[in-house]
Amino acid sequence: MAVHEIETQWMGKMQFNALINGHTVVMDAPERSGGEDAGPIPKPFVLAALSGCTGMDIVALLRKSGNEIQDMSIQVTGELSKQAPISYVAMHIRYTILADAGMQEAVLTAVTDSQEKYCGVSYLLKKAIPVTWEIIFNGQVIFNNKPALAAEV
């Protein structure tokens, strides 16, 4: 069985440095919480892991099919609970992709395959909370499975 392992070292006050595959990731708390704001707080790293996992899937899937995008940004929003333990209760991913107009179906397929077949981070999170996504392709929304809130209707 393959495993991932990291080591995290307390650096004083509220700072922790994690060594991940030879790369140091700094986590800290804001000054109001006893830290020095030398790095982000830990929870958003879950959002970053999700965006990186699905983004790498999409690029690899498109390349495998002979397609190259011009640009992609991925915004992940995590909705936090109101009571302790403060945790994510839902996540939404917005893919903004620029590519040749003829690639729309390939992009839709790559994102869907990432979310439904390949992204291990998304797979894990979906066991605990809803994870929805939308695709903005060349400025147009081509997919959105996030339920509308009553205030948005």
C-alpha positions as a printed NumPy array, in Angstrom:
array([[  0.   ,   0.   ,   0.   ],
       [  1.336,   3.434,  -0.929],
       [  1.287,   6.11 ,   1.741],
       [  1.961,   9.821,   2.012],
       [  3.748,  11.088,   5.101],
       [  4.631,  14.581,   6.192],
       [  6.407,  15.994,   9.201],
       [  5.347,  19.162,  10.97 ],
       [  7.566,  21.089,  13.373],
       [  6.365,  23.68 ,  15.878],
       [  8.432,  26.833,  15.358],
       [  7.182,  28.794,  18.375],
       [  4.102,  30.871,  19.132],
       [  1.494,  29.583,  16.644],
       [  3.782,  28.8  ,  13.69 ],
       [  4.195,  25.288,  12.328],
       [  6.342,  24.295,   9.353],
       [  5.323,  21.179,   7.433],
       [  7.876,  19.379,   5.308],
       [  6.069,  17.919,   2.293],
       [  8.189,  16.059,  -0.264],
       [ 11.147,  18.304,   0.516],
       [  9.117,  21.528,   0.39 ],
       [  8.479,  23.605,   3.495],
       [  4.958,  24.9  ,   3.984],
       [  4.527,  27.52 ,   6.711],
       [  1.315,  27.714,   8.719],
       [  0.645,  30.421,  11.266],
       [ -2.157,  32.28 ,  12.963],
       [ -2.925,  35.983,  12.747],
       [ -1.533,  38.243,  15.456],
       [ -4.973,  38.499,  17.105],
       [ -4.757,  34.737,  17.727],
       [ -1.213,  34.72 ,  19.106],
       [  0.645,  34.189,  15.85 ],
       [  2.761,  36.415,  13.659],
       [  0.833,  35.867,  10.405],
       [  3.937,  34.304,   8.816],
       [  1.761,  31.967,   6.74 ],
       [ -1.845,  30.976,   6.157],
       [ -3.943,  29.206,   8.76 ],
       [ -4.206,  25.433,   8.125],
       [ -7.853,  24.968,   7.088],
       [ -7.615,  26.658,   3.645],
       [ -4.916,  24.143,   2.665],
       [ -7.802,  21.687,   2.192],
       [ -9.249,  24.068,  -0.425],
       [ -5.834,  24.401,  -2.079],
       [ -5.4  ,  20.613,  -2.145],
       [ -8.775,  20.261,  -3.846],
       [ -7.978,  22.907,  -6.464],
       [ -4.544,  21.472,  -7.217],
       [ -5.807,  17.899,  -7.457],
       [ -8.643,  18.647,  -9.851],
       [ -6.589,  21.183, -11.827],
       [ -3.818,  18.673, -12.468],
       [ -6.422,  16.088, -13.51 ],
       [ -7.949,  18.471, -16.037],
       [ -4.637,  19.493, -17.612],
       [ -3.517,  15.839, -17.841],
       [ -6.845,  14.646, -19.292],
       [ -6.927,  17.412, -21.892],
       [ -3.299,  16.826, -22.894],
       [ -3.945,  13.093, -23.193],
       [ -6.739,  13.877, -25.672],
       [ -4.469,  16.272, -27.607],
       [ -6.032,  19.485, -26.251],
       [ -4.288,  22.471, -24.674],
       [ -6.038,  25.267, -22.817],
       [ -4.879,  28.887, -22.872],
       [ -5.635,  29.657, -19.226],
       [ -7.393,  28.199, -16.199],
       [ -8.122,  29.512, -12.743],
       [ -9.853,  27.541, -10.036],
       [-11.649,  29.237,  -7.156],
       [-12.728,  27.017,  -4.269],
       [-15.132,  28.364,  -1.659],
       [-15.522,  26.505,   1.615],
       [-18.584,  27.259,   3.72 ],
       [-17.722,  27.123,   7.423],
       [-19.914,  25.905,  10.265],
       [-21.097,  28.466,  12.788],
       [-20.263,  26.416,  15.882],
       [-17.261,  24.485,  17.11 ],
       [-15.677,  22.514,  15.781],
       [-15.465,  25.072,  12.978],
       [-15.266,  22.956,   9.847],
       [-16.264,  23.033,   6.219],
       [-19.894,  22.069,   5.65 ],
       [-19.888,  22.525,   1.852],
       [-17.464,  23.426,  -0.929],
       [-17.979,  24.91 ,  -4.368],
       [-15.413,  24.954,  -7.176],
       [-15.477,  27.538,  -9.969],
       [-13.375,  26.641, -12.997],
       [-12.685,  29.578, -15.303],
       [-11.145,  28.268, -18.507],
       [-10.029,  29.93 , -21.726],
       [ -9.519,  27.714, -24.764],
       [-10.419,  27.375, -28.417],
       [-14.207,  27.415, -28.816],
       [-14.167,  23.906, -30.281],
       [-12.837,  22.529, -26.988],
       [-15.973,  23.181, -24.937],
       [-17.096,  19.54 , -24.873],
       [-13.562,  18.296, -24.096],
       [-13.321,  20.756, -21.185],
       [-16.734,  19.734, -19.838],
       [-15.732,  16.057, -20.06 ],
       [-12.342,  16.633, -18.402],
       [-13.846,  18.55 , -15.465],
       [-16.643,  16.006, -15.031],
       [-14.189,  13.1  , -15.169],
       [-11.965,  14.805, -12.614],
       [-14.871,  15.313, -10.239],
       [-16.542,  11.959, -10.765],
       [-13.624,   9.573, -11.425],
       [-10.133,  10.849, -10.672],
       [ -9.683,  13.581,  -8.042],
       [ -8.913,  11.75 ,  -4.813],
       [ -9.233,  14.902,  -2.708],
       [-12.715,  15.573,  -4.056],
       [-13.644,  11.922,  -3.573],
       [-12.577,  12.058,   0.072],
       [-14.355,  15.351,   0.773],
       [-17.599,  14.18 ,  -0.863],
       [-17.796,  11.426,   1.748],
       [-18.323,  14.131,   4.371],
       [-19.793,  17.233,   2.688],
       [-21.403,  18.397,  -0.566],
       [-18.887,  19.443,  -3.221],
       [-20.404,  21.276,  -6.189],
       [-18.808,  22.919,  -9.216],
       [-19.36 ,  25.233, -12.124],
       [-17.49 ,  25.788, -15.349],
       [-17.061,  29.168, -16.998],
       [-15.735,  28.511, -20.49 ],
       [-14.618,  31.553, -22.495],
       [-16.769,  33.786, -20.282],
       [-19.95 ,  31.668, -20.443],
       [-21.299,  29.368, -17.73 ],
       [-21.559,  25.94 , -19.363],
       [-22.197,  23.899, -16.205],
       [-23.297,  24.583, -12.623],
       [-24.612,  21.986, -10.204],
       [-24.757,  24.247,  -7.144],
       [-28.318,  24.512,  -5.841],
       [-29.589,  28.093,  -5.803],
       [-30.148,  29.595,  -2.379],
       [-33.565,  31.055,  -1.632],
       [-32.015,  34.549,  -1.651],
       [-30.517,  33.939,  -5.123],
       [-33.796,  32.855,  -6.751]])
